[in-house]
Amino acid sequence: MSIFTEEQAKAILDKVIKLSKADQCTAQLAGSVDGNIRFALNNISTSGIVDNTELAVEVAFGNRVGTATINEFDDAALERVVRRAEALARLAPENPEFMPAIEKQSYTPSPTFSASTAAITPEYRAQVAADSIGPCKAEKLIAAGFLEDGQSFVAFANSNGNFGYQRATNFNYTCTVRTEDGRGSGWVGRNVKDADDFKADSDIRIAMRKATESAEAKALEPGKYTVILEPAAAAGLISFMMNFFDARQADEGRSFLSKKGGGNKLGEQVYDPRVNISADPWDPRAPVMPWDGQGLPREKMMIVDKGKVAALQYSRFWAKKQGKRAIGQPGNLLMAGGDKSTAQLVAGTQKGILVTRTWYIRMVDPQTVLLTGLTRDGTFYIENGQIKHPVKNFRFNESPVIMLNNIEELGRPVRVAGDESSFVMMIPPMKLRDFTFTSLSDAV
């Protein structure tokens, strides 16, 4: 049994706290039931369900910390894991950045659980694969994709009386469609809260169309172009950048948000005034847990307000050191935009390039967040508001900071998952000027 009720979880955690002889004790109990199905070459290749529950116990004697984990929950097992953690703590060196267990907090539940997603069965997953493969077979195209879904719970408690419990679900689908000769490729991805909002037989048509239309790709000279990044293409770059919104990195000179001479750029204009990014764990479009990894309650807040840096994450240690209020890491990123779809942005573009997806993104320079990566699965040349022809994929060298200062227009945000982070994101399609492509790629 991997999904414990709040009462069951609290009973175990209370036992653990009482068993500890350390100066302080924190325990977390988490479990999940995760399902998946994978298909390739128009055939299902693997499917399965993973069921797991684990207890982690962290204790401290002074500044010495020890952690142990176990997946048994009888009384003998609970005592065993607590004693193991205490033995490790006695052996550990002192931690100069040690912070005591967090005081009792108040957490407002967020709507992270979906009954329709929790009710997914093996038959449902098989139907998703069939609905993806069938249309591709009929059009002599080849599908390869992956669906993973699950339900989970997390509960934690500490010797200061803090306690939290919440359930959640997840649903993520991706599919790549290729032409039989391998010269055309299309992709579609869907990250949803409710399984009822997903229809594989209609979403697969997006990837099929791009695969067919990208088969006769022409080479364009690398250079600076007006681009339209679809939300999935923009998400990889933006999520990478948002990992640097940490006050300590900035204060220590390790971030693009570091100021010359020390300090950070909190309150400064860094982006185009149309850039507005917020966090809200209770937003029904992209809800997340109401606490972060430190147990700090998450907040509804502006992170970038009209292009100005409005908030940075302050860990409990760094907040104490700097005399600031601790601010937890946001779990979602909500970027404002307009009302236009990607197709409408294309219709309003005289000349440019449409990018379906970016991948293999790597850091070049953390001081400017200069990133490099490749386009893939459908890159097209736009002329007079229409897709003129497919183009060979590019390698790009671009900073999302510069990118968000070169905005022509923002479209309607959609829900995506960032490739380089655990953020759930609402990201608009973006029309940008002077996006830098440095070389061509023969990959499709």
C-alpha positions in Angstrom: 0.0 0.0 0.0 1.7 3.2 -1.2 -0.9 5.9 -0.6 -1.3 6.4 3.1 -4.1 8.5 4.6 -3.2 11.5 6.6 -4.1 9.7 9.8 -2.0 6.6 8.9 1.0 8.8 7.9 0.8 10.9 11.0 0.7 7.9 13.3 4.0 6.6 11.8 5.7 10.0 12.0 4.6 10.6 15.6 6.1 7.3 16.6 9.4 8.2 14.9 9.6 11.6 16.6 9.0 10.0 20.0 11.6 7.3 19.4 14.4 9.8 18.7 16.9 10.6 21.5 18.6 13.3 19.4 18.4 17.1 20.0 16.0 17.3 17.1 14.3 14.9 14.6 12.6 15.4 11.2 10.8 12.6 9.4 9.3 12.4 5.9 7.0 9.7 4.6 6.3 9.6 0.9 4.7 7.1 -1.4 3.5 6.8 -5.0 1.9 4.5 -7.5 3.3 5.4 -11.0 2.2 3.9 -14.3 3.7 4.1 -17.7 3.5 2.9 -21.2 6.2 3.2 -24.0 5.8 2.6 -27.7 8.2 2.7 -30.6 8.1 1.7 -34.3 4.3 1.7 -34.0 4.3 -1.0 -31.3 4.1 -1.0 -27.6 7.5 -1.9 -26.1 7.1 -1.7 -22.3 4.5 -0.9 -19.7 4.4 -1.1 -16.0 3.4 0.1 -12.6 5.9 1.1 -9.8 4.6 1.1 -6.3 6.8 2.5 -3.5 6.7 4.1 -0.1 9.8 5.3 1.8 10.5 6.9 5.2 13.4 9.3 5.7 14.6 10.2 9.1 17.0 13.1 9.8 18.3 13.8 13.3 20.9 16.2 14.8 23.1 16.3 17.8 24.2 19.9 17.9 25.4 20.7 14.4 26.0 17.0 13.5 23.4 15.5 11.2 22.5 12.0 10.2 19.9 10.7 7.8 18.6 7.1 7.2 15.8 5.7 5.1 13.7 2.6 5.2 10.6 1.1 3.5 9.3 -1.0 6.4 7.0 0.5 9.0 6.5 -1.9 11.9 7.6 -0.7 15.3 10.9 -2.6 15.2 11.8 -1.2 11.7 10.9 2.4 12.9 13.3 2.1 15.9 16.0 0.6 13.7 15.9 3.5 11.2 16.0 6.1 14.0 18.9 4.5 15.7 20.8 4.3 12.4 20.3 8.0 11.8 21.5 8.8 15.3 24.6 6.6 14.9 25.4 8.4 11.6 24.9 11.8 13.2 27.4 11.0 16.0 30.0 10.2 13.3 29.3 13.2 11.1 31.4 16.3 11.0 29.8 19.5 12.2 27.9 21.3 9.6 28.8 25.1 9.5 25.5 25.9 7.7 23.3 23.8 10.0 19.8 25.1 10.6 17.5 23.8 13.3 14.3 22.1 12.4 11.7 24.5 11.1 9.2 25.8 13.6 5.5 24.9 13.3 4.1 26.3 10.0 0.7 26.8 8.5 0.1 25.3 5.1 -2.9 26.1 2.9 -3.8 23.0 0.8 -3.4 23.4 -3.0 -5.5 21.5 -5.6 -2.7 19.1 -6.7 -4.9 16.0 -6.8 -7.1 14.9 -9.7 -9.5 12.0 -9.4 -9.5 11.4 -13.2 -5.7 11.1 -13.2 -5.6 8.9 -10.1 -8.2 6.6 -11.7 -6.0 5.8 -14.8 -5.8 2.0 -15.5 -3.6 -0.2 -17.7 -6.4 -0.3 -20.2 -6.4 3.5 -20.4 -2.7 3.6 -21.1 -3.0 0.9 -23.8 -5.8 3.0 -25.4 -3.5 6.1 -25.4 -0.9 4.1 -27.2 -3.4 2.7 -29.7 -4.8 6.2 -30.3 -1.3 7.4 -31.0 -0.2 4.5 -33.2 -3.4 3.9 -35.2 -3.5 7.3 -37.1 0.2 7.1 -37.8 0.0 3.6 -39.3 -2.9 4.7 -41.5 -0.7 7.6 -42.9 2.5 5.4 -43.2 4.1 7.4 -40.4 6.1 5.9 -37.4 5.2 6.9 -33.8 7.4 6.6 -30.7 6.1 8.0 -27.4 5.8 7.7 -23.6 3.0 8.3 -21.2 3.7 8.4 -17.4 1.1 9.1 -14.8 0.8 8.6 -11.1 -0.6 9.5 -7.8 1.4 10.2 -4.7 1.4 11.5 -1.1 3.9 13.2 1.1 3.8 13.8 4.9 6.4 15.2 7.2 6.7 16.0 10.9 9.4 17.3 13.2 10.2 17.6 16.9 9.0 21.2 16.9 5.5 20.2 16.1 5.5 21.0 12.4 3.4 18.7 10.2 2.2 18.6 6.6 0.3 16.2 4.4 -0.9 16.3 0.9 -1.8 14.1 -2.1 -1.0 14.8 -5.7 -1.2 13.4 -9.2 0.9 13.8 -12.4 0.3 13.2 -16.1 2.9 13.7 -18.8 2.7 12.5 -22.5 5.2 13.0 -25.3 5.2 11.5 -28.8 7.6 11.8 -31.8 6.4 11.0 -35.2 8.7 10.3 -38.1 8.2 9.7 -41.8 9.2 6.2 -43.0 12.3 7.5 -44.7 13.4 9.3 -41.5 13.6 12.7 -43.2 10.6 14.3 -41.4 9.9 14.6 -37.7 7.2 16.0 -35.6 6.6 16.2 -31.9 3.8 16.8 -29.4 3.9 17.0 -25.6 1.1 17.4 -23.1 1.4 17.9 -19.4 -2.0 18.1 -17.8 -3.6 18.1 -14.3 -6.7 16.2 -15.3 -6.5 13.1 -17.5 -10.0 14.1 -18.8 -8.4 17.0 -20.6 -6.2 14.8 -22.7 -7.2 13.3 -26.1 -4.3 11.4 -27.8 -6.2 10.8 -31.0 -6.5 14.6 -31.7 -3.1 15.7 -30.2 -1.2 13.1 -32.3 -2.4 15.0 -35.4 -0.1 17.9 -34.5 3.0 15.7 -34.6 1.8 13.9 -37.7 1.3 17.1 -39.6 4.8 18.4 -38.6 6.4 15.1 -39.5 4.9 15.2 -43.0 5.6 18.9 -43.6 9.2 18.8 -42.4 10.4 16.1 -44.8 11.9 18.3 -47.5 14.0 20.6 -45.2 16.1 23.3 -46.9 19.3 24.8 -45.4 19.3 28.4 -44.3 22.4 30.3 -43.4 23.0 30.6 -39.7 22.6 34.1 -38.2 20.1 36.2 -36.3 16.5 35.6 -37.2 13.0 36.6 -36.0 11.7 33.4 -34.4 8.5 32.1 -33.0 9.2 29.7 -30.1 6.3 27.4 -29.3 5.7 27.1 -25.5 7.6 23.8 -25.3 10.6 25.4 -27.1 10.7 28.5 -24.8 10.2 26.5 -21.6 13.5 24.8 -21.7 15.4 28.1 -21.9 13.3 29.9 -19.3 13.3 27.1 -16.7 17.1 27.0 -17.0 17.2 30.7 -16.3 14.8 30.6 -13.3 17.2 28.2 -11.5 19.4 31.3 -11.0 16.8 33.2 -9.0 18.6 32.4 -5.8 19.8 35.2 -3.6 22.9 33.4 -2.4 24.2 32.7 -5.9 23.6 36.3 -6.8 25.2 37.8 -3.6 28.3 35.6 -4.1 28.8 36.7 -7.7 27.8 33.4 -9.3 24.7 34.5 -11.2 23.5 36.8 -14.0 21.7 38.6 -11.1 24.9 39.5 -9.4 25.8 43.2 -9.2 29.3 44.4 -9.8 30.8 45.2 -6.4 28.5 42.8 -4.6 24.9 42.3 -3.9 22.1 41.4 -6.3 19.8 43.0 -8.8 16.6 42.7 -6.8 14.3 45.6 -7.9 16.3 46.3 -11.1 15.0 46.3 -14.7 16.5 43.2 -16.3 13.9 42.4 -19.0 11.4 43.9 -21.4 8.6 45.6 -19.4 6.1 43.0 -20.9 7.8 40.2 -19.0 5.7 39.2 -16.0 6.5 36.0 -14.2 4.7 34.9 -11.0 4.3 31.9 -8.7 1.1 30.7 -7.1 0.9 27.2 -5.7 -2.9 27.4 -5.7 -3.3 28.4 -9.4 -5.8 25.8 -10.7 -4.0 25.7 -14.1 -0.7 24.5 -12.6 -1.0 23.8 -8.8 1.9 22.6 -6.8 2.7 21.6 -3.2 2.2 24.5 -0.7 5.7 24.0 0.7 9.2 23.8 -0.6 12.0 21.3 0.2 12.9 23.2 3.4 9.3 23.1 4.7 8.9 26.8 4.0 5.3 27.7 3.0 5.2 28.7 -0.6 3.7 32.1 -1.5 1.7 33.7 -4.2 4.2 36.3 -5.5 5.6 38.2 -8.4 9.0 37.0 -9.4 9.5 39.4 -12.4 7.1 42.4 -12.4 7.1 44.5 -15.6 10.6 43.4 -16.4 12.0 44.1 -12.9 13.3 41.4 -10.6 10.7 41.3 -7.8 11.7 38.3 -5.7 14.6 36.0 -5.1 14.7 32.7 -3.2 16.3 33.1 0.3 17.1 29.8 2.0 16.7 29.7 5.7 20.5 29.8 6.2 21.1 32.6 3.7 18.2 34.7 5.0 19.6 34.5 8.6 23.1 35.4 7.4 21.8 38.4 5.4 19.2 39.5 7.9 16.4 38.8 5.4 13.1 36.9 5.5 13.4 33.3 4.2 11.5 32.8 0.9 10.9 29.3 -0.4 11.6 28.1 -3.9 8.5 28.4 -6.1 7.1 25.2 -7.6 5.4 26.7 -10.6 6.2 29.6 -13.0 3.3 31.5 -14.5 4.4 33.8 -17.3 1.8 36.3 -18.6 1.1 36.7 -22.3 -1.5 37.7 -24.8 -4.5 36.1 -26.4 -3.0 34.8 -29.7 -2.2 31.2 -30.6 1.0 30.1 -32.2 -0.8 30.0 -35.5 -1.9 33.6 -35.1 1.6 34.8 -34.3 2.8 33.0 -37.5 0.1 34.8 -39.5 1.4 38.2 -38.3 5.0 37.5 -39.2 6.6 38.8 -42.4 9.7 36.7 -42.2 10.9 34.3 -39.5 11.5 30.8 -38.2 9.0 28.7 -36.3 10.7 26.4 -33.7 8.7 23.5 -32.3 11.1 22.3 -29.7 14.6 23.0 -28.2 16.7 20.2 -26.7 20.1 19.2 -25.4 20.4 22.6 -23.7 23.6 23.2 -22.0 25.2 26.2 -20.1 27.9 28.2 -21.8 28.3 31.1 -19.4 26.4 31.4 -16.0 27.2 35.1 -15.7 24.9 35.8 -18.7 22.9 32.5 -18.8 24.3 32.0 -22.3 22.9 28.6 -23.4 23.5 26.4 -26.4 21.2 23.7 -27.8 19.5 22.5 -30.9 16.1 22.8 -32.5 14.3 19.6 -33.5 11.1 17.9 -34.6 9.8 20.6 -36.9 11.6 23.9 -37.8 9.9 26.0 -40.5 10.5 29.2 -42.5 7.8 31.8 -42.3 7.1 34.3 -45.1 4.2 36.7 -45.5 2.4 35.1 -42.6 2.5 31.5 -43.8 4.7 28.5 -43.4 6.8 28.5 -46.6 8.9 25.4 -46.2 10.8 23.3 -43.6 14.4 24.2 -42.8 17.2 22.2 -41.4 17.7 22.3 -37.7 20.0 24.8 -36.1 22.3 25.0 -33.1 21.6 28.1 -31.2 23.7 30.2 -28.8 21.3 32.4 -26.9 20.7 33.9 -23.4 17.1 33.8 -22.2 17.9 37.2 -20.6 18.7 38.7 -24.0 15.8 36.8 -25.5 13.3 38.4 -23.1 14.6 41.8 -24.1 14.0 41.1 -27.7 10.2 40.5 -27.5 8.0 41.3 -30.5 4.9 39.7 -29.2 3.7 37.1 -26.6 0.8 34.7 -27.2 -1.6 32.8 -25.0 0.2 30.8 -22.2 -0.2 27.0 -22.1 0.9 24.4 -19.5 4.2 22.8 -20.1 6.9 21.1 -18.0 10.4 22.6 -18.0 13.0 20.2 -19.3 15.8 21.3 -17.0 13.8 21.6 -13.8 10.8 20.3 -11.8 8.8 23.5 -12.4 5.3 23.3 -13.7 5.0 26.2 -16.1 2.4 28.3 -17.9 4.4 29.7 -20.9 3.2 31.7 -23.9 4.5 31.2 -27.5 7.0 34.0 -28.1 7.8 36.1 -31.2 11.4 37.3 -30.7 13.8 39.3 -32.8 17.5 38.6 -33.3 17.6 35.1 -32.0 21.1 33.7 -32.7 21.6 30.5 -34.7 25.3 29.6 -35.0 25.4 26.5 -37.2 23.3 23.8 -39.0 22.4 20.3 -37.7 21.7 17.4 -40.0 19.6 15.7 -37.4 15.8 15.8 -37.9 
